[in-house]
Amino acid sequence: MLILKQDSKNTKKECIHYLSHPGAVLLMPTETVYGLFCNWGDEDALQRICEMKNREPGKPFQMLAPDLESVENEGVVITNAIKKVYDAFCPGPITIVAKCSDSIDTIGFRVPDHGFMQDLLFSYGANIAATSANIADNSPVKTVEEALDSLNGEPNVVVDAGSIDGKASTVVDMTGPFFKILRKGPITEAQISEILL
């Protein structure tokens, strides 16, 4: 397990290296909580994360992206309503659930408002899968020490940014004619309603 400080010179380079390595799992900070991350299409790494978290297999992962274009490139359908919410609150603590153009599947995507993660995503040039770094259904962890103490197994890389006293993102389902809040968070239902008026 490689432990890095967020502000160290080679941290981003090391993270990009490991994200490109099949099966690799990274523990990193965002502006909301610490999370577990891997390449979006890496099934082995996604399985490892499920085992580390006692997470139900098949439960969708959040997709972290650097911008809306990267989301569209994954086949996500961006409606006018989604564009309005994106323009108002992204980057930021909101996960938008949208339809995929070629299937009945949906994807929940987020553009983090976190300098390190934004820089990493743009430099990596691909979207990454994300979930909070805690045992499923438990409270989010505030430090890497809490995460490592609770998880079943170790990530390949840990990026330590100290204590994070954030709140998990708002999750809003925008797959239908009306939006629905799936998880309450920093951005409220009233704020979203005002944007969509």
N, C-alpha and C positions, 0 to 999 in steps of 0.2 A: 504494500500500500504506500503510495507516494502522497506525502502531506505538503501542501504548498500554501504560502500566504497569498491572499488575493492581490496584493500590490507588488509582489515580487516580479522581477524583470522577466523571467522565463515562464511565468504561470500560464499565460494564454497559449504560448507555443506548446507547452506540455499537454494542456487540455485538448488542443486541436489534434495532437498526435494520438492521444488515447481515444478520442471520439471516432477517429478513423480506424481504430483497431477492433476487429470483430469481438463481440462479447464484453467489451469494456463498459463499466459503470462508474460514473463520477458523482461525487457529493459536492454540491456547489451552492453559493448563496444567490438569492434574488432580492428584490426590494420587499417581498412579502415574507417568505420563509426559506429555510434551507430545503433543497430538493435533491432527488436522485435523477440523473440524466444519462441518456445514451443517444446514439444515432437513431433517427426516426424509424428506419427500416431494419434495425438490427434485432431480429427475433430472439437470438440467444441472450442478448443483454436485457431485453424486455422480460424474458423469463427469469433471469437472475434477479431483477428488481422485484418481481412478484414474490419470489421466494424470500428475499431480504425483508420485505414488508408484511409477509403473510397476506398478500393481496390476492383477491379473487382473479384467477386466470381469465383472460378475455375482457376484463373491465377496461374501457378505453383510457388511453393515456392522453394527457394534455400535450399539444404541440407548441413549442416555443419557436417563434420565427422573428427574423430581424425586421420585417416589414410586410405590408399587405401583398405585394407582388409575390413574395416567397410562399405565402399562404395559397394564393391563386394557382401557383405552379404545382401544388399538390392536388389540384382538382377540386378545391373548395369553391362552392358557389357564393359569390359576394353580391348580395342584393343591395338595393339602395338603402334599406334600413340598416343593414350591417355596416355599410360604408359610413353612414351618419354616426353610428355608435363608435366605430373605429376612429373616425376623425376627432370625435369629442374626447375619448378616454384612452386612446393608445398613443404612445406606449403607456402602460399603467396596469393597475391591479384588477384587470377584468379578463375573464375567459369567455370567448364567444363561441357557442356551439352552432355550427352551420352544416348544411347538406353538402355531400360530395356529388359532383356532376355525373359520375359514371356508375353510381350504385345507390343503394338505400342507406348506406353508411353515413355517419356524421363524424365531424372532427371538432373538438374544442381547441381553439387556438388562442395564444396570448403573445403579445409583444411586450417584454418586460421593460420597465422603466428603471434600469439598473446598469450603470456605466460598464462594469466588467462584463455582464452578460450580453449587453448590446454589442460591445466590441468583439466578444467571442463569436457571436452569431454571424456578424458581418464578415469576420475574418475566416470563419469555418466554411461559409458559403453554402450551408445546408441547414435544414430545420432539425431540431432535436426533440426527443420524447422526454417528458417531465412528469414527475409526481412528487409530492411532499416526502421528506426524508424521515418518516415516522412509521411505526407499525400501523397497519390499516385500522381506521376508526379511532385512533388515539389522537391526542392533541399534537399540533405541529411542534417541532423542537426548535429551540432558540440558539443552540450552539452545536458545533461539530461533535463535541464530547457527548452531548445528549444523544445525538443521532447514532454515533458509533456504539454507545452503550445499549441502545434499544434494538438496533437492527440485527437480523440474522445473517451474519457474514459481513465481509468488508468490501467497500468499493475499491476500485483500482486507484482512484485519485480522490483526494480531499482538498478542497480549496477553503481555507479558513479566513473568514471575514469578521471574526469576533461574534459578539452576541447580536442577533437580529430580533427585534421586538415588533415584528410585523404581524399582519393578519392575512390569512389565505384570501386569494382573489375572489371577487364576485364571479359566479358562473351564471351566464344568461343564455337560455335556449332561444335561438332565433331561426329555428327551422320551420316554424309555422307562420300563420298570418299575424299572430300576436306573440310578443316576447313573454318568456316565463323565467323567473329567477329560480335556479336550481340550488344555488348556495349563496347565502347572504355574505357580503363582504364590504370592503371600503366604499365601493360605488353602489348607491342605493337604487331601488326600484323607481323612486321619484325622480332621481337625476336622469335615468334612462328614459322615462316617460316624457320628460321635458324636451329631450333631444328629438324624440320621435313625433312630437306634436306637429 
